[in-house]
Amino acid sequence: MSGDRRKDIVRHLSEDDPDRLLSGSTNEKLTERLIFIKRIYKGATLEDAADDVGRSSGTGTRWAHRWNKGGSAF
């Protein structure tokens, strides 16, 4: 791999919000994506965060782009 693929993520949520939203989530898709965002917030690379939820780095890149454009609308 060529270098570190950390992505600047727009902070639509506070540091504690992903945990709060995860604790009440019954939607598997939303849960997966919140875990991804939480990992990015904590400094994970796109690849690592995507891998943590069983997704490809390409999916992680798309999710990060959508998150930056609209927050929870990803």
C-alpha positions as CSV (number, residue, x, y, z in Angstrom):
1,M,0.0,0.0,0.0
2,S,1.1,3.5,-0.6
3,G,1.1,5.6,2.5
4,D,-1.4,6.3,5.2
5,R,-5.0,6.8,4.0
6,R,-6.4,8.8,6.8
7,K,-9.4,10.9,5.8
8,D,-10.4,14.3,7.1
9,I,-13.9,13.7,8.4
10,V,-16.4,16.5,9.0
11,R,-17.4,16.3,12.7
12,H,-21.1,16.2,12.4
13,L,-21.3,14.6,15.8
14,S,-19.6,15.1,19.1
15,E,-17.1,12.4,20.3
16,D,-19.8,10.8,22.5
17,D,-22.7,10.9,20.0
18,P,-21.7,7.8,18.0
19,D,-21.8,5.7,21.2
20,R,-25.1,7.2,22.3
21,L,-26.6,6.5,18.8
22,L,-25.1,3.0,18.8
23,S,-26.6,2.1,22.1
24,G,-30.1,2.7,20.8
25,S,-29.7,1.5,17.2
26,T,-31.7,-1.5,16.0
27,N,-30.8,-0.9,12.4
28,E,-27.9,-3.1,11.3
29,K,-26.9,-0.8,8.4
30,L,-26.8,2.3,10.6
31,T,-24.9,0.4,13.3
32,E,-22.3,-0.7,10.9
33,R,-21.8,2.8,9.5
34,L,-21.7,4.4,13.0
35,I,-19.0,2.0,14.0
36,F,-17.1,3.0,10.9
37,I,-17.4,6.7,11.7
38,K,-16.5,6.2,15.3
39,R,-13.3,4.4,14.2
40,I,-12.5,7.3,11.8
41,Y,-13.1,9.8,14.6
42,K,-10.6,7.9,16.8
43,G,-7.9,8.2,14.1
44,A,-8.3,4.9,12.1
45,T,-7.4,4.7,8.5
46,L,-10.2,4.2,6.0
47,E,-9.0,0.7,5.4
48,D,-8.9,-0.2,9.0
49,A,-12.3,1.3,9.8
50,A,-13.9,-0.4,6.8
51,D,-12.2,-3.7,7.7
52,D,-13.6,-3.5,11.2
53,V,-17.1,-3.7,9.8
54,G,-16.3,-6.2,7.1
55,R,-16.3,-3.8,4.2
56,S,-13.8,-3.0,1.5
57,S,-11.6,0.2,1.5
58,G,-13.6,1.4,-1.6
59,T,-16.8,1.2,0.5
60,G,-15.1,3.1,3.3
61,T,-14.0,5.8,0.9
62,R,-17.6,6.1,-0.4
63,W,-19.0,6.2,3.1
64,A,-16.5,8.9,4.2
65,H,-17.3,11.0,1.1
66,R,-21.1,10.7,1.8
67,W,-20.6,11.5,5.5
68,N,-18.6,14.6,4.7
69,K,-21.4,15.8,2.4
70,G,-24.3,15.1,4.6
71,G,-23.7,13.5,7.9
72,S,-26.2,10.9,8.8
73,A,-27.5,10.7,5.2
74,F,-24.8,8.1,4.3
